[in-house]
Amino acid sequence: MKREDIPHRKTGGMLFTLPFFFFMAMAGYAVDPVAGREDPWIRVAGITGQISVPQFPDKDYLLDDFGGKGDGLTDNHVAFERAVRSCHENGGGRVVVGPGDYLVNGPIHLRDTVNLHLEEGARIFFGSEPADYLPNVLTSWEGTRLYNYSPFIYAFRIRNAAITGKGEIDGEASGTWNNWKALQGADQVLLRKMNNTDVPPDHRIFGEGHFLRPHLVQFYGCENVLIEGVKITDSPFWCLHFVFSRNITVRGVRFEAFNFNNDGIDPESSENVLIEDITFNNRDDNVAIKAGRDLEARKLGRPSRNIVVRNCRFRGHNAIAVGSEMSGGVHDVYVEDCSFAGRVEYGFYLKGNRDRGGTVHDIYARNLTFDTTRSTVIIDSDYKNEGSCCPPVFKNILVENVTANRALDHAIYIRGYDSAPVDSVSLRGITVRRARIPLELEHVSGLAMEDVRINRKDFSSGDEITVEWIRDTSPETGREVWQVTSSPAASVACYFEGQAFTSDERHLVFSSMRSGDWALYRADLSSGRIARISPEGRNIREDDYTVMPDGKRVCYLDGWKLYATEVATGTE
């Protein structure tokens, strides 16, 4: 069989065979995109060896000595400010918070060589008056720089800082800041417009009178950071956010964060990051690796790189995500030896769209175990079907030894663009015991699959893979219904107003925006292959087409010009 890229995908009920370009060589797949290279996992030791855990003088500064009271009533904002300043000015050490409930009306700003240490039984919780988090500080919100309310714990361009201990950091946001989600729309649109029209960050002033929620903990432009042991709860927005930072260790942290957008750990345009032994329970992404958004991040070109995630327990929305704010690029990410603490919506998820651009490459994951997912392995170049200018690039990706008991939607979903296919992906040792949609692929090149089993079927046994339509039964009529496409892009079939099937009933003709503009496609009802049949540059208007009476050609309008194309060959 001739090697070819995958123009589309399929899944579900009536069996058909989808020609992939796997070849069985004597010792494996001839097109394995990582075959012949060095073992990528040997690089992990080099990355972790570069990460310096901050060291502190053996000196404690007790919060109680600076007026701190853990009675749940006294405002400790000034006490924290005094303790942090004294620790910093005297050469550093630990600011120790003893057992108790410490109300803080306003942000805690960390400084060089300060370890904020929460003893077991200590709980810091934050007030909800927005004015207490002014003046504005330079921060990043969903991948765009701006001046906004201060994160509750904030570090700006410092070295050697830590938050440690077995205490709790509680944002107390569920009944207050969380409600801003419904109010943020206009500000969100304005900030993205400022980004894409190149308004300088100094002119992006939000805060008072606006509704962009602050982060719980953010390190901006910092170096040598340690977060260890603490529990994080009830965050107003993302929980742990690292921006333009390097040499970061996050270890043994526990999350109970159920508000909107309560991501767990978000390294953004950061490098040399070790995330290990984390217990997640988050409403949103557990780990989301980012690199800024849209025009600003493409101009800055600050990637996230050299990131290791290992020995974690996932629960929440996405377990491991890269993006969707990834315009500055992401590379050299290693995820290994992780399992589930509960259900996750999406297991391993790489996402971008044509607003983002950016290149994601050299992403490696192995030894991941999930129970129930919505989808298990996903690479999506058209996240939320947004944008037009800048397709993202995903390439050199290895996922191996992944198991899931169930995928409510896809076991494996990979979607690129015809102009920017997802390239060089290797899937090995993937087992999903039950999946509604086993496999869906669109615009993928250089894909190798080995020992991939879904619904007890082998999807890597040769150069053809047997998959199925998505098949269901109508609850109204009791008749069998076949789902031909599952792209989130709009699709229109004209069978209500004209002819949509060829006379031999081999092809269904439909229009779709799956490539970014309206175009005509044919679906082969015996094989499941979907192919574009209208030429590039034609402007098809949704349903301005019909299969002609001969049952072999489709007639369509481009403006006021009429064209006819052979359905079987695509000849115009």
URNORKA-V136801 format. One line per field, one symbol per residue. ss: DSSP state (@ for helix, = for strand, . for the rest). phi: phi as a letter, one per 30 degrees, with the letter a starting at -180 (. if undefined). burial: I if it has 24 or more other ideal C-beta (glycine too) atoms within 12 Angstrom, else O. Layout:
ss->???
phi->???
burial->???
This chain:
ss->.....=........=====....==..==..........@@@@@@@@@@@.........===@@@@....=====.@@@@@@@@@@@@@...=====..=====...==....=====...=====...@@@@...=====..=====....====..=======..===......@@@@@@@.@@@@@@@@@@@@....@@@.=...........====..======..===......====..======..====.......====..======..=..=....====...@@@@@@@...=======..==========.......======================..=....===============.======..@@@.=.....=======================......=====================.===========..==.....=====.====......====.......==........=.....======......======.....===.......========.....======..======......
phi->.ddadcdaaaaibddbccdccdcdcdckcdcedcdicddddddddddddddcddcbedbcbdeedcjdbccibddcedddedddddeddcjjkccccdekccdbckdccdbeiccdccdejdbcbcdcdeddccdebdbbbhibdacbededcbbbhbbibabbjcdbccdhcdcbeeddedcdeddddddddeddcideedccccieibbcddddbbccicbibbbbidcbbhddaedcbcbhcbhbbbbidccbbcdehdedbbdbhbbhbcbbhcccabdbedbbcbaibheeddddicdcahbbbahcbcakdcdbbcjddbddjbahcbbahbbccldbdbdcbcbaadddiibcahcbbahcbbccbdbcbbbbdbeihcjadbddccahbbbbhbbbdabdccdbbbbccddbddbhcbcbicbbdbbdbdabbbhbbicbbbhcbbhicdcbcldbbdbbddbbcdddciddbccdbbddddbbccddcadccdddhdbccbcacdcjbdbcbccddccidcbdbcdejdcdchcdaaddediccccbcbicccbbbdddcidc
burial->OOOOIIIIIIIIOOOIOIIIIIIOOOOOIOIIIIOOOOOIIOOIOOIIOIIOIIOIOOOIIIIIOIOIIIOOOOIIIOIIIOIIOIIIOOOIIIIIIIOIIIIIIIIIIIIIIIIIIIIOOIIIIIIIOIOIIOOIIIIIIIIIIIIIIIIIIIIIOIIIIIIIIOIIIIIIIIOIIIOIIOOIOOIIOIIIOIIIOOOOIOOIIIIOOIIIIIIIIIIIIIIIIIIIIIIIIIIIIIIIIIIIIIIIIIIIIIIIIIIIIIIIIIIIIIIIIIIIOIIIIIIIIIIIIIIIIIIIIIOIOIIIIIIIIIOIIIIIIIIIIIIIIIIIIIIIIIIIOIIIIOIIIIIIIIIIIIIIIIIIIIIIIIIIIIIIIIIIIIIIIIIOIIIOOIIIIIIIIIIIIIIIIIIIIIIIIIIIIIOIIIIIIIIIIIIIOIIIIIIIIIIIIIIIIIOIIIIOOOIIOOIIIIIIIIOOOOOOOOOOOIIIIIIOIOIIIIOOOOIIIIOOOOIIIIIIIIIIIIIIIIIIIOIIIIIIIIOOOIOIOOIIIIIOOOOIIIIIIIOOOOIIIIIOOIOO
